[in-house]
Amino acid sequence: MNSNLIEEDPILTTSAAARLLGVATSTVQLWMESGAIESWKTPGGHRRTRESHIRALMNKVSGQSGNLERRLPPTPTDPEFLPNPDPGFPVPEEEAQRLAALAATRLVDSLPEERFDRIVRLASKVTESPIALISLLTARRQWFKARVGLPAQQTPREWAFCTHAILQDGPFVVEDALTDGRFTDNPLVLADPHMRFYAGVPLRDPSGMAMGTLCVIDREPRKLRASELQALMDLAAIAASEIEASGEH
């Protein structure tokens, strides 16, 4: 039974999959890491997939305009989507896969969209916070897909409270940044916008990779009520679904 399955649907290496698709092996590796191609790792750490997954992918894009690489997630070559060799800030163990998945969304530096703007407006309102952001974290910066109450479009990654938030399984809350040794000398605390309070929820894709956060910020120390924190988590789930939908298009 298993022998017939293997014959009918062979297991492919990344090189074999690349030959079928007509792209570079490195491209297939990144598509696998980002989840665009269903795959798994062997005990030795090598990616494998089934021929049926590759055939299904080829059928999905057949008849659509443009070549295959135009229809699939971009191959990260920009340093923004490659792990920083000397980051100077904490990064997840799966930072390479996370950045590949973020590149696959095509959201960084994209135009404003009401579906995301609506979420930050609601987050600001339900938590009574003057600032709310959907923050996407590249290797070098945090870029705001949507924002309310903050003129800046981005900040350096090393300044980002969200860098710490994506390391958490749940919400990350800083009630008073001036009493937290991780942030007392942070430029966002010492200068405009003079952050004191932060609450962020990681925005994870189906494989668990955190693209960034939905966060709210205040210029005064404070706490969130349980109902406010739950509302922030619910809105973060909606934001994560919208990000996932972006990667499917």
Kinemage of the C-alpha trace (Angstrom):
@kinemage 1
@onewidth
@group {chain A} dominant
@subgroup {mainchain}
@vectorlist {calphas} color= white
{ca met a 1} P 0.000 0.000 0.000
{ca asn a 2} L 2.721 2.458 0.966
{ca ser a 3} L 4.799 1.400 -2.031
{ca asn a 4} L 1.931 2.206 -4.400
{ca leu a 5} L 1.490 5.610 -2.765
{ca ile a 6} L 5.156 6.442 -3.265
{ca glu a 7} L 5.000 5.412 -6.918
{ca glu a 8} L 1.822 7.407 -7.545
{ca asp a 9} L 2.910 10.504 -5.637
{ca pro a 10} L 6.707 10.590 -5.371
{ca ile a 11} L 8.554 12.528 -2.700
{ca leu a 12} L 10.593 15.321 -4.274
{ca thr a 13} L 13.727 17.109 -3.128
{ca thr a 14} L 13.892 20.881 -3.493
{ca ser a 15} L 16.055 20.432 -6.602
{ca ala a 16} L 13.549 18.062 -8.212
{ca ala a 17} L 10.685 20.425 -7.407
{ca ala a 18} L 12.664 23.326 -8.876
{ca arg a 19} L 13.190 21.411 -12.132
{ca leu a 20} L 9.450 20.779 -12.432
{ca leu a 21} L 8.623 24.408 -11.747
{ca gly a 22} L 11.434 25.814 -13.864
{ca val a 23} L 12.822 28.031 -11.103
{ca ala a 24} L 15.972 28.104 -8.979
{ca thr a 25} L 16.360 25.652 -6.102
{ca ser a 26} L 16.854 28.577 -3.722
{ca thr a 27} L 13.497 29.974 -4.843
{ca val a 28} L 11.746 26.699 -4.070
{ca gln a 29} L 13.419 26.581 -0.653
{ca leu a 30} L 12.072 30.017 0.224
{ca trp a 31} L 8.599 29.181 -1.090
{ca met a 32} L 8.624 26.083 1.107
{ca glu a 33} L 9.767 28.063 4.140
{ca ser a 34} L 7.017 30.641 3.601
{ca gly a 35} L 4.344 27.962 3.182
{ca ala a 36} L 3.610 28.682 -0.477
{ca ile a 37} L 4.617 25.076 -1.196
{ca glu a 38} L 3.451 22.434 1.274
{ca ser a 39} L 6.487 20.600 2.611
{ca trp a 40} L 8.153 19.018 5.620
{ca lys a 41} L 11.659 18.572 6.984
{ca thr a 42} L 13.536 15.301 7.196
{ca pro a 43} L 15.389 14.405 10.432
{ca gly a 44} L 18.491 15.773 8.701
{ca gly a 45} L 16.812 19.147 8.166
{ca his a 46} L 16.188 18.868 4.400
{ca arg a 47} L 12.931 20.032 2.850
{ca arg a 48} L 10.751 17.521 0.980
{ca thr a 49} L 7.409 17.752 -0.793
{ca arg a 50} L 5.080 15.549 -2.829
{ca glu a 51} L 4.864 15.750 -6.602
{ca ser a 52} L 1.102 16.261 -6.229
{ca his a 53} L 1.741 19.517 -4.329
{ca ile a 54} L 3.906 20.808 -7.166
{ca arg a 55} L 1.423 19.704 -9.844
{ca ala a 56} L -1.409 21.375 -7.950
{ca leu a 57} L 0.608 24.571 -7.743
{ca met a 58} L 1.330 24.476 -11.478
{ca asn a 59} L -2.368 23.904 -12.226
{ca lys a 60} L -3.331 26.786 -9.938
{ca val a 61} L -1.266 29.309 -11.857
{ca ser a 62} L -1.807 27.880 -15.358
{ca gly a 63} L -3.800 30.223 -17.542
{ca gln a 64} L -2.987 33.233 -15.358
{ca ser a 65} L -1.020 36.087 -16.838
{ca gly a 66} L 2.718 36.275 -16.196
{ca asn a 67} L 5.269 33.588 -15.495
{ca leu a 68} L 5.278 31.349 -12.464
{ca glu a 69} L 7.571 33.515 -10.359
{ca arg a 70} L 5.257 36.506 -10.887
{ca arg a 71} L 2.323 34.491 -9.514
{ca leu a 72} L 4.083 33.133 -6.419
{ca pro a 73} L 5.626 34.836 -3.385
{ca pro a 74} L 8.685 36.949 -4.159
{ca thr a 75} L 12.064 35.423 -3.441
{ca pro a 76} L 13.578 37.529 -0.665
{ca thr a 77} L 16.834 39.001 -1.937
{ca asp a 78} L 16.455 42.449 -0.403
{ca pro a 79} L 18.370 42.693 2.910
{ca glu a 80} L 15.077 43.657 4.546
{ca phe a 81} L 13.889 40.071 4.147
{ca leu a 82} L 17.148 38.318 4.984
{ca pro a 83} L 18.201 37.775 8.608
{ca asn a 84} L 20.367 40.550 9.983
{ca pro a 85} L 23.753 38.952 10.804
{ca asp a 86} L 24.305 41.343 13.721
{ca pro a 87} L 20.852 42.566 14.727
{ca gly a 88} L 21.532 44.136 18.107
{ca phe a 89} L 18.012 43.171 19.212
{ca pro a 90} L 16.292 39.870 20.076
{ca val a 91} L 14.984 37.813 17.132
{ca pro a 92} L 12.889 34.629 16.954
{ca glu a 93} L 14.693 31.351 16.320
{ca glu a 94} L 12.774 31.066 13.044
{ca glu a 95} L 13.662 34.591 11.872
{ca ala a 96} L 14.637 33.440 8.351
{ca gln a 97} L 11.324 31.644 7.839
{ca arg a 98} L 9.435 34.555 9.398
{ca leu a 99} L 11.005 37.059 7.006
{ca ala a 100} L 10.298 34.803 4.009
{ca ala a 101} L 6.667 34.565 5.080
{ca leu a 102} L 6.476 38.339 5.522
{ca ala a 103} L 7.899 38.886 2.034
{ca ala a 104} L 5.253 36.522 0.684
{ca thr a 105} L 2.454 38.805 1.919
{ca arg a 106} L 3.684 41.659 -0.328
{ca leu a 107} L 2.345 44.094 2.278
{ca val a 108} L 5.516 45.942 3.260
{ca asp a 109} L 5.532 49.389 1.589
{ca ser a 110} L 2.080 48.749 0.109
{ca leu a 111} L -0.586 51.442 -0.155
{ca pro a 112} L -3.036 52.117 2.703
{ca glu a 113} L -6.076 49.841 2.817
{ca glu a 114} L -9.348 50.510 4.608
{ca arg a 115} L -9.575 46.930 5.894
{ca phe a 116} L -6.454 47.548 8.001
{ca asp a 117} L -7.181 51.216 8.785
{ca arg a 118} L -10.536 50.195 10.244
{ca ile a 119} L -8.836 47.788 12.648
{ca val a 120} L -6.467 50.381 14.121
{ca arg a 121} L -9.298 52.893 14.508
{ca leu a 122} L -11.262 50.305 16.466
{ca ala a 123} L -8.231 49.299 18.530
{ca ser a 124} L -7.656 52.920 19.497
{ca lys a 125} L -11.300 53.404 20.413
{ca val a 126} L -11.912 50.229 22.433
{ca thr a 127} L -8.737 50.680 24.489
{ca glu a 128} L -8.991 54.487 24.710
{ca ser a 129} L -5.429 54.742 23.414
{ca pro a 130} L -4.257 57.740 21.379
{ca ile a 131} L -2.019 55.583 19.155
{ca ala a 132} L -2.770 52.256 17.458
{ca leu a 133} L -0.643 50.496 14.838
{ca ile a 134} L -0.428 47.451 12.638
{ca ser a 135} L 3.318 46.987 12.601
{ca leu a 136} L 5.192 44.708 10.171
{ca leu a 137} L 8.769 43.809 11.137
{ca thr a 138} L 11.405 43.419 8.437
{ca ala a 139} L 15.020 42.610 9.320
{ca arg a 140} L 15.843 46.316 9.596
{ca arg a 141} L 12.716 48.320 10.413
{ca gln a 142} L 9.181 48.262 11.676
{ca trp a 143} L 6.828 49.569 9.023
{ca phe a 144} L 3.255 50.541 9.793
{ca lys a 145} L 0.662 49.076 7.449
{ca ala a 146} L -1.970 51.075 9.320
{ca arg a 147} L -1.699 53.702 12.003
{ca val a 148} L -3.701 56.242 13.946
{ca gly a 149} L -2.234 58.954 16.162
{ca leu a 150} L 1.341 58.626 14.856
{ca pro a 151} L 2.682 60.602 11.857
{ca ala a 152} L 5.738 58.369 11.295
{ca gln a 153} L 5.423 55.574 8.739
{ca gln a 154} L 8.276 53.508 10.166
{ca thr a 155} L 11.044 53.295 12.765
{ca pro a 156} L 14.309 51.337 13.010
{ca arg a 157} L 13.758 47.730 14.089
{ca glu a 158} L 16.012 48.174 17.118
{ca trp a 159} L 13.600 50.781 18.511
{ca ala a 160} L 10.537 48.583 18.135
{ca phe a 161} L 8.682 47.394 21.221
{ca cys a 162} L 7.037 45.035 18.724
{ca thr a 163} L 10.392 43.247 18.332
{ca his a 164} L 9.874 41.997 21.890
{ca ala a 165} L 6.160 41.361 21.364
{ca ile a 166} L 6.650 38.854 18.525
{ca leu a 167} L 8.729 36.675 20.869
{ca gln a 168} L 5.668 36.119 23.062
{ca asp a 169} L 2.915 33.533 22.767
{ca gly a 170} L 0.314 36.053 23.901
{ca pro a 171} L -0.007 39.798 24.476
{ca phe a 172} L 3.067 41.806 25.471
{ca val a 173} L 2.309 44.673 27.842
{ca val a 174} L 4.605 47.402 29.184
{ca glu a 175} L 2.715 49.457 31.747
{ca asp a 176} L 5.452 52.074 32.216
{ca ala a 177} L 8.423 52.098 29.833
{ca leu a 178} L 10.419 54.408 32.099
{ca thr a 179} L 10.566 51.707 34.760
{ca asp a 180} L 11.443 48.890 32.334
{ca gly a 181} L 15.198 48.552 31.785
{ca arg a 182} L 14.671 47.331 28.207
{ca phe a 183} L 13.155 50.654 27.166
{ca thr a 184} L 14.359 53.438 29.483
{ca asp a 185} L 16.820 54.762 26.871
{ca asn a 186} L 14.646 54.037 23.848
{ca pro a 187} L 14.339 57.082 21.514
{ca leu a 188} L 10.573 56.512 21.274
{ca val a 189} L 10.359 56.890 25.042
{ca leu a 190} L 12.771 59.787 25.472
{ca ala a 191} L 11.457 61.790 22.501
{ca asp a 192} L 8.303 62.012 20.432
{ca pro a 193} L 5.914 60.178 20.766
{ca his a 194} L 7.122 59.828 24.404
{ca met a 195} L 5.810 56.286 24.811
{ca arg a 196} L 5.062 55.146 28.351
{ca phe a 197} L 2.455 52.413 27.847
{ca tyr a 198} L 2.487 49.681 25.188
{ca ala a 199} L 0.312 46.627 24.552
{ca gly a 200} L 0.923 44.480 21.479
{ca val a 201} L -0.481 41.195 20.176
{ca pro a 202} L 1.569 39.163 17.644
{ca leu a 203} L -0.018 38.738 14.207
{ca arg a 204} L 0.772 35.137 13.275
{ca asp a 205} L 0.252 33.277 10.023
{ca pro a 206} L -1.182 29.713 9.999
{ca ser a 207} L 2.302 28.245 10.492
{ca gly a 208} L 2.872 30.388 13.589
{ca met a 209} L 5.202 32.989 12.064
{ca ala a 210} L 4.691 36.479 13.529
{ca met a 211} L 4.519 39.096 10.777
{ca gly a 212} L 4.279 41.915 13.305
{ca thr a 213} L 1.736 43.141 15.832
{ca leu a 214} L -1.435 45.021 16.449
{ca cys a 215} L -0.454 47.402 19.223
{ca val a 216} L -1.792 50.346 21.188
{ca ile a 217} L 0.332 53.050 22.817
{ca asp a 218} L -0.218 55.782 25.380
{ca arg a 219} L 1.906 58.671 26.590
{ca glu a 220} L 0.975 57.954 30.209
{ca pro a 221} L 1.572 54.834 32.321
{ca arg a 222} L -1.544 52.713 32.538
{ca lys a 223} L -3.099 49.258 32.528
{ca leu a 224} L -5.667 47.658 30.261
{ca arg a 225} L -8.888 46.301 31.669
{ca ala a 226} L -9.568 42.644 30.907
{ca ser a 227} L -12.293 43.607 28.438
{ca glu a 228} L -9.946 46.006 26.612
{ca leu a 229} L -7.226 43.375 26.335
{ca gln a 230} L -9.719 40.832 25.001
{ca ala a 231} L -10.947 43.329 22.414
{ca leu a 232} L -7.352 43.971 21.314
{ca met a 233} L -6.769 40.223 20.944
{ca asp a 234} L -9.981 39.820 18.922
{ca leu a 235} L -8.979 42.639 16.581
{ca ala a 236} L -5.504 41.121 16.235
{ca ala a 237} L -7.096 37.853 15.098
{ca ile a 238} L -9.002 39.770 12.428
{ca ala a 239} L -5.827 41.570 11.337
{ca ala a 240} L -3.954 38.262 11.083
{ca ser a 241} L -6.735 36.866 8.882
{ca glu a 242} L -6.487 39.879 6.584
{ca ile a 243} L -2.712 39.431 6.320
{ca glu a 244} L -3.202 35.757 5.476
{ca ala a 245} L -5.685 36.717 2.755
{ca ser a 246} L -3.097 39.092 1.279
{ca gly a 247} L -0.624 36.243 0.879
{ca glu a 248} L -3.212 34.147 -0.977
{ca his a 249} L -3.800 36.739 -3.698
